[in-house]
Amino acid sequence: MAEERQYYYIRSKLSGYVLDISGNVAYPGCEVGLWIQGDRKSNQMWRFDAETKTIRSEQANDYYVLDINDNDNLVVNGYDPSKTDQKWQRFDDKLLNVVDPRFCLDVNESDEAKGAKVIKYAFYGTENQFWEFEPVTPYPHVEERSVPPPSTSTLE
């Protein structure tokens, strides 16, 4: 039996915007910022991988994980078990680095605008460092979809 994969929208408590792979096209090093939540957009759906301690994007079948680039900005990259900046854990309403939990994901400079950057930063408990995790509801199975009954009227 396949593993159940629960995806989430990860929403900033500061602005209400969700983590979003910029431009809706994932590639190695692509930035992840904040944007308005779309309707089941795979570039905004994330799951927690307990085995690798990563946060994976639904886009590209979980290939990309959250990572931090050399400028401390949040990006996506392919999983590399040696990269400590790819290892994140949910702790209540915070996202902390597994290797060094003094660091968290932080909305840069408390920016409340669409497109705000997310960075790795020391945890101070400010509002821009707290997140909500909204489960993405699965599509209904075909047999569960509402289908109108066939018409019983006839033309006269």
DSSP file with accessible surface (Angstrom, degrees, kcal/mol):
  #  RESIDUE AA STRUCTURE BP1 BP2  ACC     N-H-->O    O-->H-N    N-H-->O    O-->H-N    TCO  KAPPA ALPHA  PHI   PSI    X-CA   Y-CA   Z-CA
    1    1 A M              0   0  239      0, 0.0     3,-0.1     0, 0.0     2,-0.1   0.000 360.0 360.0 360.0 136.1    0.0    0.0    0.0
    2    2 A A        -     0   0   92      1,-0.1     2,-0.1     3,-0.0     3,-0.0  -0.363 360.0 -99.9 -71.4 148.5    1.3    3.4   -0.9
    3    3 A E        -     0   0  127      1,-0.1     2,-0.3    -2,-0.1    -1,-0.1  -0.438  36.2-117.5 -68.1 134.5    2.2    5.9    1.8
    4    4 A E        -     0   0  165     -2,-0.1     2,-0.6    -3,-0.1    -1,-0.1  -0.613  28.3-156.3 -72.3 131.7   -0.5    8.6    2.5
    5    5 A R        -     0   0  114     -2,-0.3     2,-0.6    44,-0.0    44,-0.1  -0.920   4.3-162.4-117.5 108.2    1.0   12.0    1.7
    6    6 A Q        -     0   0   72     -2,-0.6    42,-0.4    42,-0.2     2,-0.3  -0.791   9.7-160.6 -91.1 123.5   -0.7   14.9    3.4
    7    7 A Y        -     0   0   33     -2,-0.6   129,-2.9   129,-0.4     2,-0.3  -0.723   6.3-163.9-101.0 155.4    0.1   18.2    1.9
    8    8 A Y  E     -AB  46 135A  50     38,-3.1    38,-2.5    -2,-0.3     2,-0.5  -0.958  24.8-127.7-134.6 151.8   -0.3   21.6    3.5
    9    9 A Y  E     - B   0 134A  10    125,-2.7   125,-2.4    -2,-0.3     2,-0.8  -0.885  29.5-146.3 -88.3 129.0   -0.5   25.3    2.6
   10   10 A I  E     - B   0 133A   0     -2,-0.5     9,-2.4    34,-0.4     2,-0.4  -0.897  21.7-167.6-103.2 109.1    2.2   26.9    4.9
   11   11 A R  E     -CB  18 132A  37    121,-2.8   121,-2.8    -2,-0.8     2,-0.3  -0.839  21.1-124.9-108.3 131.9    0.8   30.3    5.7
   12   12 A S  E  >  - B   0 131A   0      5,-2.9     4,-2.2    -2,-0.4   119,-0.2  -0.540  10.5-149.7 -68.8 128.9    2.6   33.3    7.3
   13   13 A K  T  4 S+     0   0   81    117,-2.4    -1,-0.2    -2,-0.3   118,-0.1   0.740  95.4  60.3 -70.2 -21.0    0.8   34.5   10.4
   14   14 A L  T  4 S+     0   0   20    116,-0.5    -1,-0.2   113,-0.3   114,-0.1   0.953 126.7   5.2 -70.0 -51.1    2.1   37.9    9.6
   15   15 A S  T  4 S-     0   0   30      2,-0.2    -2,-0.2    96,-0.1    -1,-0.1   0.639  87.5-122.8-112.4 -21.1    0.5   38.4    6.2
   16   16 A G     <  +     0   0   31     -4,-2.2    21,-0.3     1,-0.3     2,-0.1   0.391  69.5 129.4  86.1  -3.9   -1.7   35.5    5.5
   17   17 A Y        -     0   0   59     19,-0.1    -5,-2.9    -6,-0.1    -1,-0.3  -0.499  52.1-128.8 -81.6 158.0    0.2   34.6    2.3
   18   18 A V  E     -CD  11  35A   0     17,-2.7    17,-2.0    -7,-0.2    -7,-0.2  -0.687  28.3 -87.6-107.9 158.3    1.4   31.1    1.6
   19   19 A L  E     - D   0  34A   0     -9,-2.4     2,-0.4    -2,-0.2    -9,-0.2  -0.430  54.4-178.3 -61.3 135.1    4.8   29.7    0.7
   20   20 A D  E     - D   0  33A  13     13,-2.5    13,-2.3    -2,-0.1     2,-0.6  -0.997  33.8-124.9-146.0 126.9    5.0   29.8   -3.1
   21   21 A I  E >   - D   0  32A   0     22,-1.9     3,-2.0    -2,-0.4    11,-0.2  -0.662  49.5-109.7 -71.9 117.1    7.6   28.6   -5.6
   22   22 A S  G >  S+     0   0   51      9,-2.3     3,-0.9    -2,-0.6    -1,-0.1  -0.179  95.4   9.0 -55.5 134.6    8.1   31.8   -7.6
   23   23 A G  G 3  S-     0   0   70      1,-0.2    -1,-0.3     7,-0.0     3,-0.1   0.491 108.4 -97.7  77.1   0.3    6.8   31.8  -11.1
   24   24 A N  G <  S+     0   0   73     -3,-2.0     2,-0.4     1,-0.1    -1,-0.2   0.701  99.6 104.6  61.9  18.7    5.0   28.5  -10.7
   25   25 A V    <   -     0   0   94     -3,-0.9     2,-0.3    -4,-0.1    -1,-0.1  -0.949  61.6-148.5-133.0 114.2    7.9   26.7  -12.3
   26   26 A A        +     0   0   19     -2,-0.4    51,-0.0    -3,-0.1    -3,-0.0  -0.629  29.1 150.6 -85.6 136.9   10.3   24.8  -10.1
   27   27 A Y    >   -     0   0  131     -2,-0.3     3,-2.4    49,-0.1    49,-0.3  -0.955  58.4 -67.9-152.7 159.4   14.0   24.5  -11.0
   28   28 A P  T 3  S+     0   0   84      0, 0.0    49,-0.2     0, 0.0    36,-0.0  -0.277 122.6  12.5 -55.7 127.4   17.1   24.1   -8.8
   29   29 A G  T 3  S+     0   0   36     47,-2.6    48,-0.1     1,-0.3     2,-0.1   0.433  86.0 153.7  86.8   1.2   17.7   27.3   -6.8
   30   30 A C    <   -     0   0    1     -3,-2.4    46,-1.6    46,-0.5    -1,-0.3  -0.403  47.0-112.8 -65.1 134.4   14.3   28.8   -7.6
   31   31 A E  B     -E   75   0A  65     44,-0.2    -9,-2.3    -2,-0.1     2,-0.5  -0.344  20.3-148.7 -70.8 149.2   13.2   31.2   -4.9
   32   32 A V  E     +D   21   0A   2     42,-2.6    86,-0.8   -11,-0.2    42,-0.3  -0.985  31.0 153.7-117.0 122.3   10.3   30.5   -2.6
   33   33 A G  E     -DF  20 117A   6    -13,-2.3   -13,-2.5    -2,-0.5     2,-0.4  -0.471  44.8 -75.0-127.3-157.8    8.4   33.6   -1.4
   34   34 A L  E     +D   19   0A   1     82,-1.4    81,-3.5   -15,-0.2     2,-0.3  -0.891  50.9 157.1-112.5 140.7    4.9   34.4   -0.2
   35   35 A W  E     -D   18   0A 102    -17,-2.0   -17,-2.7    -2,-0.4     2,-0.1  -0.958  48.2 -72.1-152.3 168.7    1.9   34.8   -2.4
   36   36 A I        -     0   0   84     -2,-0.3     2,-0.2   -19,-0.2   -19,-0.1  -0.400  60.5-103.4 -64.0 137.1   -1.9   34.7   -2.4
   37   37 A Q        -     0   0   61    -21,-0.3     2,-0.1    -2,-0.1    -1,-0.1  -0.431  40.2-158.8 -67.0 128.6   -3.2   31.1   -2.0
   38   38 A G        -     0   0   21     -2,-0.2     2,-1.0     3,-0.1     3,-0.2  -0.369  34.5 -79.6 -95.1-177.5   -4.4   29.6   -5.3
   39   39 A D  S    S-     0   0  145      1,-0.2    -1,-0.0    -2,-0.1    -2,-0.0  -0.753 100.1 -37.3 -90.5  99.1   -6.8   26.8   -5.9
   40   40 A R  S    S+     0   0   55     -2,-1.0     2,-0.5     1,-0.2    -1,-0.2   0.844  81.9 175.9  55.6  43.2   -4.7   23.6   -5.4
   41   41 A K    >   -     0   0   68     -3,-0.2     3,-2.3     1,-0.2     4,-0.3  -0.682  28.0-144.7 -80.4 122.6   -1.6   25.0   -7.0
   42   42 A S  G >  S+     0   0   34     -2,-0.5    17,-1.1     1,-0.3     3,-1.0   0.763  96.7  65.1 -63.5 -22.9    1.2   22.4   -6.7
   43   43 A N  G 3  S+     0   0    0      1,-0.2   -22,-1.9    15,-0.2    -1,-0.3   0.513 106.5  44.4 -78.1   0.7    3.8   25.1   -6.2
   44   44 A Q  G <  S+     0   0    0     -3,-2.3     2,-0.5   -24,-0.2   -34,-0.4   0.314  93.0  95.1-120.1   4.5    2.1   26.1   -2.9
   45   45 A M    <   +     0   0    7     -3,-1.0    13,-2.7    -4,-0.3    14,-0.4  -0.874  50.8 177.3-107.4 129.1    1.5   22.6   -1.5
   46   46 A W  E     -AG   8  57A   0    -38,-2.5   -38,-3.1    -2,-0.5     2,-0.3  -0.934  12.8-164.0-132.4 147.8    4.1   21.1    0.9
   47   47 A R  E     - G   0  56A  11      9,-2.3     9,-2.7    -2,-0.3     2,-0.6  -0.970  23.5-121.2-131.8 152.2    4.5   17.9    2.9
   48   48 A F  E     - G   0  55A  55    -42,-0.4     2,-0.8    -2,-0.3     7,-0.2  -0.796  19.7-153.6 -91.9 122.4    6.7   17.0    5.8
   49   49 A D  E  >> - G   0  54A  19      5,-3.0     4,-1.7    -2,-0.6     5,-1.2  -0.860   7.8-170.7 -99.2 103.2    9.0   14.1    5.1
   50   50 A A  T  45S+     0   0   85     -2,-0.8    -1,-0.2     1,-0.2     5,-0.0   0.832  81.7  56.2 -65.3 -31.8    9.7   12.5    8.5
   51   51 A E  T  45S+     0   0  176      1,-0.2    -1,-0.2     2,-0.1    -2,-0.0   0.936 122.0  24.0 -67.8 -46.8   12.3   10.1    7.1
   52   52 A T  T  45S-     0   0   17      2,-0.1    -1,-0.2    35,-0.0    -2,-0.2   0.540  99.9-128.2 -96.3  -8.2   14.6   12.8    5.5
   53   53 A K  T  <5 +     0   0  103     -4,-1.7    35,-1.5     1,-0.2     2,-0.3   0.892  66.7 127.4  59.6  42.2   13.4   15.7    7.8
   54   54 A T  E   < -G   49   0A   1     -5,-1.2    -5,-3.0    33,-0.2     2,-0.6  -0.786  63.6-124.7-120.7 167.4   12.7   17.8    4.8
   55   55 A I  E     -G   48   0A   0     31,-0.4    11,-2.3    -2,-0.3     2,-0.3  -0.977  34.5-158.0-113.8 117.4    9.7   19.8    3.5
   56   56 A R  E     -GH  47  65A  29     -9,-2.7    -9,-2.3    -2,-0.6     2,-0.3  -0.768  11.6-128.5-104.3 143.1    8.9   18.7    0.0
   57   57 A S  E   > -G   46   0A   0      7,-2.6     5,-0.9    -2,-0.3     7,-0.3  -0.660  10.1-140.2 -84.4 140.3    7.0   20.5   -2.7
   58   58 A E  T > 5S+     0   0   57    -13,-2.7     3,-1.1   -16,-0.5     4,-0.3   0.807  80.4  97.5 -67.8 -26.2    4.1   18.7   -4.4
   59   59 A Q  T 3 >S+     0   0   26    -17,-1.1     5,-0.6   -14,-0.4     3,-0.4  -0.359  91.6  15.3 -64.0 139.4    5.3   20.2   -7.7
   60   60 A A  T > 5S-     0   0   53      1,-0.2     3,-1.5     2,-0.2    -1,-0.3   0.849 131.3 -70.7  62.0  36.2    7.5   17.7   -9.7
   61   61 A N  T < 5S-     0   0  141     -3,-1.1    -1,-0.2     1,-0.3    -2,-0.2   0.888  92.7 -53.2  53.0  47.8    6.4   14.8   -7.5
   62   62 A D  T 3 <S+     0   0    6     -5,-0.9    -1,-0.3    -3,-0.4    -2,-0.2   0.600 102.2 128.4  70.7  11.2    8.2   15.8   -4.3
   63   63 A Y  T < 5 +     0   0  133     -3,-1.5    16,-0.8    -4,-0.3     2,-0.3   0.913  59.1  66.1 -65.0 -39.9   11.6   16.1   -6.0
   64   64 A Y  E   < - I   0  78A  27     -5,-0.6    -7,-2.6    -7,-0.3     2,-0.3  -0.644  63.9-171.6 -91.4 140.2   12.2   19.5   -4.6
   65   65 A V  E     -HI  56  77A   0     12,-3.0    12,-1.8    -2,-0.3    -9,-0.2  -0.869  36.2 -90.8-121.6 157.4   12.7   20.3   -1.0
   66   66 A L  E     + I   0  76A   0    -11,-2.3     2,-0.3    -2,-0.3   -11,-0.2  -0.459  55.7 166.0 -65.2 139.9   13.0   23.6    0.9
   67   67 A D  E     - I   0  75A   0      8,-2.6     8,-2.8    -2,-0.1     2,-0.4  -0.925  33.9-120.9-149.0 166.5   16.6   24.8    1.1
   68   68 A I  E     - I   0  74A   4     -2,-0.3     6,-0.2     6,-0.2    17,-0.1  -0.967  24.8-146.2-118.1 130.9   18.6   27.9    1.9
   69   69 A N    >   -     0   0   42      4,-2.5     3,-2.0    -2,-0.4     6,-0.0  -0.212  39.8 -84.7 -86.4-175.6   20.9   29.5   -0.6
   70   70 A D  T 3  S+     0   0  165      1,-0.3    -1,-0.1     2,-0.1    -2,-0.0   0.672 129.5  54.6 -65.3 -17.2   24.2   31.3    0.1
   71   71 A N  T 3  S-     0   0  123      2,-0.1    -1,-0.3     0, 0.0     3,-0.1   0.210 119.0-109.4 -97.5  11.3   22.3   34.6    0.8
   72   72 A D  S <  S+     0   0   78     -3,-2.0    48,-2.0     1,-0.2     2,-0.3   0.633  73.5 141.4  68.6  16.4   20.1   32.9    3.4
   73   73 A N  B     -J  119   0B  20     46,-0.2    -4,-2.5     1,-0.1     2,-0.3  -0.659  58.4-108.1 -87.5 148.6   17.1   33.1    1.1
   74   74 A L  E     + I   0  68A   1     44,-3.0   -42,-2.6   -42,-0.3     2,-0.2  -0.577  52.4 153.6 -76.8 129.8   14.5   30.2    0.9
   75   75 A V  E     -EI  31  67A   0     -8,-2.8    -8,-2.6    -2,-0.3     2,-0.4  -0.807  39.8-110.3-139.3 177.9   14.8   28.2   -2.4
   76   76 A V  E     + I   0  66A   0    -46,-1.6   -47,-2.6   -49,-0.3   -46,-0.5  -0.941  37.9 160.7-116.1 145.9   14.0   24.7   -3.6
   77   77 A N  E     - I   0  65A  33    -12,-1.8   -12,-3.0    -2,-0.4     3,-0.1  -0.956  46.5 -81.6-149.2 164.9   16.6   22.2   -4.7
   78   78 A G  E     - I   0  64A  15     -2,-0.3   -14,-0.2   -14,-0.2     2,-0.1  -0.372  65.3 -85.1 -65.7 151.1   16.8   18.4   -5.1
   79   79 A Y        +     0   0   73    -16,-0.8    -1,-0.1    -2,-0.1   -12,-0.0  -0.373  46.7 178.6 -65.1 132.3   17.3   16.5   -1.9
   80   80 A D    >   -     0   0   62      3,-0.2     3,-2.2    -2,-0.1     6,-0.2  -0.943  20.6-152.6-133.6 108.8   20.9   16.2   -0.7
   81   81 A P  T 3  S+     0   0   84      0, 0.0    -1,-0.1     0, 0.0     5,-0.1   0.721  94.3  59.1 -59.4 -17.2   21.3   14.3    2.6
   82   82 A S  T 3  S+     0   0   92      1,-0.0     2,-0.8    -3,-0.0    -3,-0.0   0.614  82.7  95.2 -86.5  -9.9   24.5   16.2    3.4
   83   83 A K    X   -     0   0   71     -3,-2.2     3,-1.3     1,-0.2    -3,-0.2  -0.718  53.0-170.3 -88.3 111.0   22.8   19.7    3.3
   84   84 A T  G >  S+     0   0   69     -2,-0.8     3,-1.5     1,-0.3    15,-0.4   0.777  82.3  66.9 -70.5 -25.2   21.8   20.8    6.8
   85   85 A D  G 3  S+     0   0   35      1,-0.3    -1,-0.3   -17,-0.1    -2,-0.1   0.422  93.6  61.2 -78.8   5.6   19.8   23.8    5.4
   86   86 A Q  G <  S+     0   0    1     -3,-1.3     2,-0.7   -19,-0.2   -31,-0.4   0.453  84.5  90.9-100.4  -3.9   17.4   21.3    3.9
   87   87 A K    <   +     0   0   36     -3,-1.5    11,-2.2    -4,-0.2    12,-0.4  -0.827  52.2 159.4-103.5 111.0   16.4   19.8    7.2
   88   88 A W  E     -K   97   0B   4    -35,-1.5     2,-0.4    -2,-0.7     9,-0.2  -0.941  19.7-161.9-131.1 147.2   13.4   21.5    8.8
   89   89 A Q  E     -K   96   0B  77      7,-2.8     7,-2.5    -2,-0.3     2,-0.5  -0.980  21.3-124.6-130.8 145.8   10.9   20.5   11.5
   90   90 A R  E     -K   95   0B 111     -2,-0.4     2,-0.5     5,-0.2     5,-0.2  -0.767  27.5-179.9 -84.4 124.7    7.5   21.8   12.5
   91   91 A F  E >   -K   94   0B 105      3,-2.5     3,-1.8    -2,-0.5     2,-0.3  -0.917  63.6 -60.6-128.8 101.6    7.5   22.8   16.1
   92   92 A D  T 3  S-     0   0  116     -2,-0.5    -1,-0.0     1,-0.3     0, 0.0  -0.424 121.3 -17.5  55.5-115.3    4.0   24.1   17.0
   93   93 A D  T 3  S+     0   0   43     -2,-0.3    38,-2.9    -3,-0.1     2,-0.3   0.019 123.5  86.9-109.3  30.0    3.7   27.1   14.8
   94   94 A K  E <   -K   91   0B  29     -3,-1.8    -3,-2.5    36,-0.2     2,-0.6  -0.882  65.5-141.9-122.9 156.3    7.4   27.5   14.0
   95   95 A L  E     -K   90   0B   0     34,-0.4    10,-1.8    10,-0.3     2,-0.3  -0.952  31.4-176.1-117.8 106.4    9.6   26.0   11.3
   96   96 A L  E     -KL  89 104B  16     -7,-2.5    -7,-2.8    -2,-0.6     2,-0.3  -0.782  31.8-106.8-107.8 148.9   13.0   25.3   12.9
   97   97 A N  E     -K   88   0B   2      6,-2.5    -9,-0.3     3,-0.5     6,-0.2  -0.534  24.8-144.2 -70.2 130.9   16.2   24.0   11.5
   98   98 A V  S    S+     0   0   37    -11,-2.2    -1,-0.1    -2,-0.3   -10,-0.1   0.907  97.7  43.7 -64.9 -42.6   16.7   20.4   12.6
   99   99 A V  S    S+     0   0   83    -12,-0.4    -1,-0.2   -15,-0.4   -14,-0.1   0.886 132.9  17.7 -74.9 -37.7   20.5   20.6   12.9
  100  100 A D    >   -     0   0   40    -16,-0.2     3,-2.2     3,-0.1    -3,-0.5  -0.744  67.0-173.7-136.1  87.0   20.5   24.0   14.6
  101  101 A P  T 3  S+     0   0   67      0, 0.0    -3,-0.1     0, 0.0    -1,-0.1   0.467  74.6  82.8 -68.7   4.5   17.1   24.9   16.1
  102  102 A R  T 3  S+     0   0  170     -6,-0.1    21,-3.2    20,-0.1     2,-0.3   0.667  87.9  69.5 -74.1 -13.4   18.2   28.4   17.0
  103  103 A F  E <   + M   0 122B  57     -3,-2.2    -6,-2.5    19,-0.3     2,-0.3  -0.818  63.3 170.2-109.6 148.1   17.4   29.2   13.4
  104  104 A C  E     -LM  96 121B   0     17,-2.8    17,-2.2    -2,-0.3     2,-0.4  -0.838  43.0 -83.2-141.0 173.8   13.9   29.3   11.8
  105  105 A L  E     - M   0 120B   0    -10,-1.8     2,-0.4    -2,-0.3   -10,-0.3  -0.759  53.2-176.2 -85.2 133.1   12.1   30.4    8.6
  106  106 A D  E     - M   0 119B   6     13,-2.7    13,-3.1    -2,-0.4     2,-0.7  -0.985  33.4-118.7-137.5 135.1   11.4   34.1    8.9
  107  107 A V  E >   - M   0 118B   0     21,-2.4     3,-2.0    -2,-0.4    11,-0.2  -0.710  50.9-108.4 -76.1 116.4    9.6   36.6    6.6
  108  108 A N  G >  S-     0   0   49      9,-2.4     3,-1.9    -2,-0.7     9,-0.2  -0.216  89.2 -13.8 -54.4 126.5   12.4   39.0    5.7
  109  109 A E  G 3  S-     0   0  170      1,-0.3    -1,-0.3     7,-0.1     3,-0.1   0.751 114.4 -77.1  53.1  29.5   12.1   42.4    7.4
  110  110 A S  G <  S-     0   0   55     -3,-2.0     2,-0.3     1,-0.2    -1,-0.3   0.830  74.2-178.7  52.5  36.3    8.5   41.6    8.4
  111  111 A D    <   -     0   0   69     -3,-1.9    -1,-0.2     6,-0.2   -96,-0.1  -0.509  18.4-172.7 -70.4 123.9    7.4   42.3    4.8
  112  112 A E        +     0   0  121     -2,-0.3    -1,-0.1    -3,-0.1     2,-0.1   0.329  48.9 108.6 -99.5   7.2    3.7   41.9    4.4
  113  113 A A  S >  S-     0   0   48      1,-0.1     3,-1.6     2,-0.0   -79,-0.2  -0.445  81.5 -92.8 -85.0 157.0    3.6   42.4    0.7
  114  114 A K  T 3  S+     0   0  105      1,-0.2   -79,-0.2    -2,-0.1    -1,-0.1  -0.419 115.3  30.5 -59.6 140.0    3.0   39.7   -2.0
  115  115 A G  T 3  S+     0   0   44    -81,-3.5    -1,-0.2     1,-0.2   -80,-0.1   0.490  83.1 164.3  87.1   3.4    6.3   38.3   -3.1
  116  116 A A    <   -     0   0    1     -3,-1.6   -82,-1.4   -82,-0.3    -1,-0.2  -0.212  38.2-115.4 -55.1 143.0    8.0   38.8    0.3
  117  117 A K  B     -F   33   0A  82    -84,-0.2    -9,-2.4    -9,-0.2     2,-0.4  -0.541  19.3-146.5 -81.3 148.8   11.2   36.8    0.7
  118  118 A V  E     + M   0 107B   1    -86,-0.8   -44,-3.0   -11,-0.2     2,-0.3  -0.943  24.9 177.4-114.8 135.7   11.5   34.1    3.3
  119  119 A I  E     -JM  73 106B  14    -13,-3.1   -13,-2.7    -2,-0.4     2,-0.5  -0.835  36.5-102.5-132.6 167.6   14.9   33.6    4.9
  120  120 A K  E     + M   0 105B  38    -48,-2.0     2,-0.3    -2,-0.3   -15,-0.2  -0.827  54.6 158.4 -88.1 130.4   16.8   31.6    7.5
  121  121 A Y  E     - M   0 104B 116    -17,-2.2   -17,-2.8    -2,-0.5     3,-0.0  -0.990  47.5 -83.4-152.8 156.8   17.2   33.8   10.7
  122  122 A A  E     - M   0 103B  27     -2,-0.3     2,-0.5   -19,-0.2   -19,-0.3  -0.362  53.9-108.6 -61.4 138.9   17.8   33.4   14.4
  123  123 A F        +     0   0   72    -21,-3.2    -1,-0.1     1,-0.2   -17,-0.0  -0.606  50.2 155.9 -77.7 123.8   14.6   32.7   16.3
  124  124 A Y        -     0   0  164     -2,-0.5    -1,-0.2     2,-0.1    -2,-0.1   0.364  58.8-111.6-122.3  -6.3   13.4   35.7   18.3
  125  125 A G        +     0   0   35      1,-0.2     2,-0.1     4,-0.1    -2,-0.1   0.676  62.7 151.3  83.9  17.8    9.7   35.0   18.6
  126  126 A T    >   -     0   0   67      1,-0.1     3,-2.4     2,-0.0    -1,-0.2  -0.462  60.6-105.6 -81.7 159.0    8.5   37.8   16.4
  127  127 A E  G >  S+     0   0  120      1,-0.3     3,-1.5     2,-0.2  -113,-0.3   0.778 116.2  66.1 -57.4 -29.7    5.3   37.5   14.4
  128  128 A N  G 3  S+     0   0    8      1,-0.3   -21,-2.4  -115,-0.1    -1,-0.3   0.476  96.3  59.2 -74.3   3.4    7.1   37.1   11.1
  129  129 A Q  G <  S+     0   0    1     -3,-2.4   -34,-0.4   -23,-0.2     2,-0.4   0.252  87.9  90.7-113.6  12.8    8.5   33.8   12.4
  130  130 A F    <   -     0   0   40     -3,-1.5  -117,-2.4   -36,-0.1  -116,-0.5  -0.871  53.1-171.6-117.0 147.1    5.2   32.0   13.0
  131  131 A W  E     -B   12   0A   1    -38,-2.9     2,-0.4    -2,-0.4  -119,-0.2  -0.902  17.3-141.8-135.5 154.3    3.2   29.9   10.5
  132  132 A E  E     -B   11   0A  91   -121,-2.8  -121,-2.8    -2,-0.3     2,-0.6  -0.911  14.4-147.1-114.3 149.4   -0.1   28.1   10.1
  133  133 A F  E     -B   10   0A  24     -2,-0.4  -123,-0.2  -123,-0.2    -2,-0.0  -0.920  14.0-172.4-123.2 102.6   -0.4   24.7    8.4
  134  134 A E  E     -B    9   0A  78   -125,-2.4  -125,-2.7    -2,-0.6    -2,-0.0  -0.850  24.0-127.2 -99.4 116.5   -3.7   24.2    6.5
  135  135 A P  E     -B    8   0A  68      0, 0.0     2,-0.6     0, 0.0  -127,-0.3  -0.323  18.3-127.8 -61.3 139.9   -4.2   20.7    5.2
  136  136 A V        -     0   0    9   -129,-2.9  -129,-0.4   -96,-0.0   -91,-0.0  -0.821  24.8-131.1 -87.1 122.7   -5.0   20.5    1.5
  137  137 A T        -     0   0  107     -2,-0.6  -129,-0.0     1,-0.1  -131,-0.0  -0.541  24.8-114.9 -76.8 138.8   -8.1   18.4    1.1
  138  138 A P        -     0   0  103      0, 0.0    -1,-0.1     0, 0.0     3,-0.1  -0.288  32.2 -95.9 -70.5 157.3   -7.8   15.7   -1.5
  139  139 A Y        -     0   0  145      1,-0.1     3,-0.1     0, 0.0     2,-0.1  -0.464  49.5-103.7 -63.3 145.3   -9.8   15.7   -4.7
  140  140 A P        -     0   0   64      0, 0.0    -1,-0.1     0, 0.0     5,-0.1  -0.402  39.2-102.3 -70.1 149.5  -13.0   13.5   -4.3
  141  141 A H    >>  -     0   0  117      1,-0.1     3,-1.6    -3,-0.1     4,-0.8  -0.371  33.2-109.6 -65.6 154.7  -12.9   10.1   -5.9
  142  142 A V  G >4 S+     0   0  103      1,-0.3     3,-1.3     2,-0.2    -1,-0.1   0.905 119.3  52.7 -54.6 -44.4  -14.8    9.9   -9.2
  143  143 A E  G 34 S+     0   0  156      1,-0.3    -1,-0.3     3,-0.0    -2,-0.0   0.705 107.2  53.8 -70.0 -13.6  -17.5    7.7   -7.7
  144  144 A E  G <4 S+     0   0  128     -3,-1.6    -1,-0.3     2,-0.1    -2,-0.2   0.574  83.8 109.0 -93.9 -11.1  -18.0   10.3   -4.9
  145  145 A R  S << S-     0   0  131     -3,-1.3     2,-0.5    -4,-0.8    -3,-0.0  -0.383  78.7-108.6 -68.8 145.6  -18.6   13.3   -7.2
  146  146 A S        -     0   0  122     -2,-0.1    -1,-0.1     1,-0.0    -2,-0.1  -0.607  38.8-176.5 -76.5 122.7  -22.0   14.7   -7.5
  147  147 A V        -     0   0  114     -2,-0.5    -1,-0.0    -3,-0.0     0, 0.0  -0.984  27.2-119.7-121.6 127.5  -23.6   13.8  -10.8
  148  148 A P        -     0   0  104      0, 0.0     3,-0.1     0, 0.0     0, 0.0  -0.358  35.4-106.2 -65.3 145.9  -27.1   15.2  -11.7
  149  149 A P        -     0   0  113      0, 0.0     3,-0.1     0, 0.0     0, 0.0  -0.334  44.5 -89.7 -68.0 155.4  -29.7   12.5  -12.4
  150  150 A P        -     0   0  115      0, 0.0     2,-0.1     0, 0.0    -3,-0.0  -0.318  50.8 -96.5 -63.5 149.8  -30.7   11.9  -16.0
  151  151 A S        -     0   0   96      1,-0.1     0, 0.0    -3,-0.1     0, 0.0  -0.427  30.6-168.2 -68.4 137.4  -33.6   14.0  -17.1
  152  152 A T        +     0   0  139     -2,-0.1     2,-0.2    -3,-0.1    -1,-0.1   0.426  56.0 102.4-105.2  -2.3  -37.0   12.3  -17.0
  153  153 A S        -     0   0   92      1,-0.0     2,-0.3     0, 0.0    -2,-0.0  -0.501  57.0-153.3 -79.6 153.2  -38.8   14.9  -19.0
  154  154 A T        -     0   0  112     -2,-0.2     2,-0.4     0, 0.0    -2,-0.1  -0.908  19.9-111.3-122.2 153.5  -39.7   14.3  -22.7
  155  155 A L              0   0  179     -2,-0.3     0, 0.0     1,-0.0     0, 0.0  -0.647 360.0 360.0 -82.8 136.8  -40.2   16.7  -25.5
  156  156 A E              0   0  229     -2,-0.4    -1,-0.0     0, 0.0     0, 0.0  -0.767 360.0 360.0-109.9 360.0  -43.8   16.8  -26.7
